[in-house]
Amino acid sequence: MANENNPQLEQQLRETATLGNGRALTGLSIAARASLSAHSLNNEGTINNEQIERIVNVVQDGEVVPVNAVSGDVLKHGFIDHLRALALGADGALPLCASCRRSDPNRINEDPQFQEALKGINKTENARVVDEVVRRCVIDDLGGLLVTQGNRNAPRRSVAQFGWLLGVPEHVRTERYTHIKLALGATEDDAEGSNRGQNLFKRPASSGQYAFVTQLALGRIGYNDISAKYVVEPAERARRASAALQALYLTLAAPTGAQRNTQLPHLQGAHGVVCFAFGTTPPVLFSPLEEGFENQMRDIANAFEQQRRSLALVEFASVAELGAILERATLWVGPARA
């Protein structure tokens, strides 16, 4: 569907399709600044009755400064949850192992059918193990895992990669707020610590601009890195790639994490750039912690691509525009080349 409200975006998408010239999309990266208010998506733990937000150090003007952050583990967990929902709603078009259907954190390693299949594979035949992983489950294909059963060491590297969601220095704040659990008539907790009494507790709420980076190696979907062969048919690889793009969009548009029962994040916007790769050159990235990151990514792409012309960058100014870009990208997925 044409972007009638943004002719410039539509022009960028048309130029990207022309550059692709029928070639399969092999990968993409996204660098964005997202505005979130009053969230508590990632915390270190609690000290007494106070919850402690997660803090990491970043570089600003040559100095190291602390900022609020959400780990890449939380973001990828959200990506997998969205991918699972899409697979469950696909009426069998996207395979799921029994463990991933029930959100088992051990994934296919806990699947009885997979465990049975391993009995017929020598522990040195890692390529055959990865074949089984890739064929049986879209989550394990895209999300990656390590199979160690039977003294094996068979890795499936993740197709999706996420960095930390990092607060932009001087553009993010955290406050702590006191709450009370009102228990009428209660005096204090019993000796067993059943937490049935009235108590005070403190929770953090963070607001600001956050730097978001991610990459999808679409050309590796259905691909066995050990045998260097595709083990999934082209039509199914395209379906998996399309689901991956949808799940990636939802990871930013519908953020998941801790405390969402009472501190559902206020997503107030996002802007950035998507880099599309139609060849062997990987999609470029530059941190949105820096001002002018969009221009930096264009400069890096141009430095890579003086001759080959396989990278295209498309900028977006809202969450909706990112959705339109990734929806168009579903038309470009297909049988990638090794």
N, C-alpha and C positions, 0 to 999 in steps of 0.2 A: 504494500500500500504506500502510495506517495505521501511524503511529509508536506502537506499543503501549507501548514503554518510555518514551515522553516525551509524555504527553497535552498538556502545554503547547505543545510544538512543533506537534503535530497541530492544536491549536486555532488557532494562528497561521496555519497553512497554509490551514485552512478559511476563516478570516476573509479571507485574501488572495484566495482564489478567489471569495468572495462579493463583495468589493470590485471585482474584475475584471469580474464579471457578464457573462462571455462575451466581453469585449473582448480583443483580442490583446495579448500582452505586447510592449511597444515597446522596453523596455530594462531593464537591471539594473546595480547596482553592488555590490561587495563590499568591506567594510573588515574586516580581521582582524588579529589577532596570532597568529603561528605560531611554535612552538618548534622550533628546529633545533639539532642538536649535531654537532660535529666535521665540519663541511662545509668545502669550498673551492670553491664554485660559481663564483666570479668573481674573477679576479686581474688586476693591472695589467701583469704581466710578470715578468721575472727580472733580478736584479743579481748577476753572477757565478754562484754556485751557490745563490742564495736566491730563492725565489718570493715575490712581494710581493702581499698581498691588496688588494682594492679598498676604499678608504676615501672617504667623502663627509662633508660637514658638514651638520648639522641644528640646528634651534633647540630649546633646552631652557631653560625659565624665562627667556626673553629673551636667553640667551647662545648662541653658536654653538659646537658641540662636534663632534669627529670620531667617526664610528662605522663599523663594518664594513657593507658593503652588497652587494647583487646588482642589477645594472642591469636596467631594464625591457626592454632588448634581449634579455637572456638569458631572461627570463620569456616574452617574446613568441615567441622562437625555440622554447621548449618547447611553447607553445600550438600553434604551427604544426606541430610534429612530431607532437603528439597528434592534431591535426585531420587530418593526412595519413594517419596509421595508420587512423583511423576511416573516411576516404574510401576507402582501399584495401580495407577490409574490408566495404564497403557494396555490393559487386557491381554497381557502375555507378550506384547511386542518387544518388551525389554526384559530380559531374564534376570531373576533374582534368586540367589541361593536361599535355603530355608532360614539360615541364621540372619541374613540381612533383612528378611521379611519381618522378623521380630526384633530388629534393632539390637542384636547381640553384638557387643563391642569386639568380640573375637572374629566376627564375620564368618567367612567360608571355612575357617579352621574348625568351627563347631558344627559344620554341616555333616550329618551322618553319611549322605551319599558321596560327598567329597572324600571323607575319611575312608570310605570303602574303596573308592577309586584309587587312592594312594597305595593301597595294599598291592596293587598290580604294577606299581612303578618302582624301579630300582632307585635307591636313595641318591645315586649320582646323576640321574636323568632329570635335571632341573627344568630343562626345556619342556618336557612332557607335563610336569607339574604346572608350570605357568600356562601351558595350553589349556589345561583343565580349569584353572582359575579364570582365565579370560573368557572362555566359552560359557561358563556356568552363571556368571553374575556381572551385571553392568556396574554395580557399586565397587566390586573388587577389581574390575578392569580399570575403572577411572580413578578409584581412590587408593589403590595399591595396598599391599600387605606383604608380610614375610611368612613363608611356610617353613616351619622347623620340625614338624612332626616326623618321627622316624629318623632322627639325626640328620635332617636335611637343612639346607640353607638356600631356599629357592625364593628369590625376591621378585615381587611385581612392583615396579616403581610407579608412583602416582602420576597420572596424567594432569591432575589439577594441582597447582602450587599457590599458596597464599602466604603473604607476608603479614607481619603485625599491623593491626589498625592503630596507627600512632597519632596521638594528639599533636597538632602543630604548635610548637612553642609560642607562647604569648597569645594563643588563640584557643586555649582550652582551660577550663577551671573545674575543680572538684570541691564540693561542699558536703558537710556531714550533718545529717538531720536526726533529731531525737524523736523516737516513736514510743508509744506505750501500748502494751497489750492490756486492755481493760477487762478484768475479771471481777465482776460485781460480787462483793462479799468475801473475796479471797484475801488472805493475809500474806502468806509467803509460801514458797514451794515446800513440798514435803521432803523428808530426808532422802528419798529415793531419786530426787532430781527429775520428777516427772513433768516439770515445766507447766504445771496447772495453775500457778499463781499469777499475780500481777507483776509485770516487770517492765523495765525500760531497756531500749536498745537503740543503737545508732547505725544508720546506713549512709553510704556515700551516694551522691548523684553528680555525674560528670556531664558537662556540656561544652561544645566547641566544634572546631573543625578538625577532621581526622584524615590522615593520609592512608589511602587504600591502594594496594598493589596486588595483582594476581596474574597468572599465566595459565593458559590451557594448551597442552601439546596435542591438538586434535589429530595430528597425523599418527600418533601412537595408539589411538583407540583401536582395540582389537588386534594389536601388534605384539608379537612375542619378541622382546629385546634379546633373548638368548639365542633363539633359532633364526632371528632376523626374517621372520615370515608373519604374514597376517593369518590369523586363525579364525576370523569372523568374516562373513560375507559382506560385500560392499554395501548392500541395502541396509543391513543391520548396523554396520559402522555409522552410516549416515543417521539412522534413528538415534543411536547412542550419542552422537555428536550434537544433534539437535536438542536432546534432553540435557546434555551438559551445558549448553548455552542458556537454556531456560533456567536451570538450577543456579548457574553463575549469576544471572540477573537477579534472581530472588535472594541470593546471599546478601546483596547490597540493598535491594529494595525492601526486603522483609528480614531485617537482622535478627538473629537468634543469639541466645546466651542466658546469663543468669538474671534473676530477679524480674523477669518479664511479667510475672503475675501482678506486681504492683508498681513496677517501674518500666513499663513498655516504652521503648525509646521513641522520642519524637524525631523522626527523620524529616529534616527541613530542606533538603536539597543536596545535589551533588553535581560536580562538573569535572571534566577531565578529557581524556583522550583514549581511544581504542586503537591499538596497532594490529593490523591484520597481516599475516604471512601466507604467501602462496607458493613457497618454495622451501629450500633448505636453510635459508637465513632465518634465524629465530626472531620472533617479535621483540622489539626493543622495549626497555623500561627505564624510567628515570623517576626518582622519588618525588612525590607531591609535597614532601616536606619543604622543598625548595620553591621559591617564587619562579614563575615562568617555566614550570616543568614541561608544559605542552611544547614550547619552542625547543627546549632541550631534547625532547624525544624526536622531534622532526629533524634536528641537526644530526643526531646520532643515526637515525634511519638514512639520511642522505649520505652520511659518511660510509655506511655499509653498502649503499645501493647505487653507486655511480653507474653501474653497468647492468646489473641483473634485473632491477625493477620488479621486485617480488614483495615489497613491503608497502602498505598503505595505511595512513593515519586518518582517523575520523574523530573530530572533536564533538563533545556534547555539553550542553549547558543545564541539563536537568536529568532527574532520574527517568522521566518518561522518554527523553531522547535517547538515553542509553538503552532502554527497552526496545525502541524502534530500531536502533542500530543492530542489536543482537538478534532481533527477530529477522531482519534482512539477512544476517549472516547465516541463518539456518538454510537459506537457499544456496549457499556456496559450499556446504559440507558435502562430502562424498568420499569415494575411494581414494584416499591419499596415497601418495607414492612413497616408497621406502627411501 
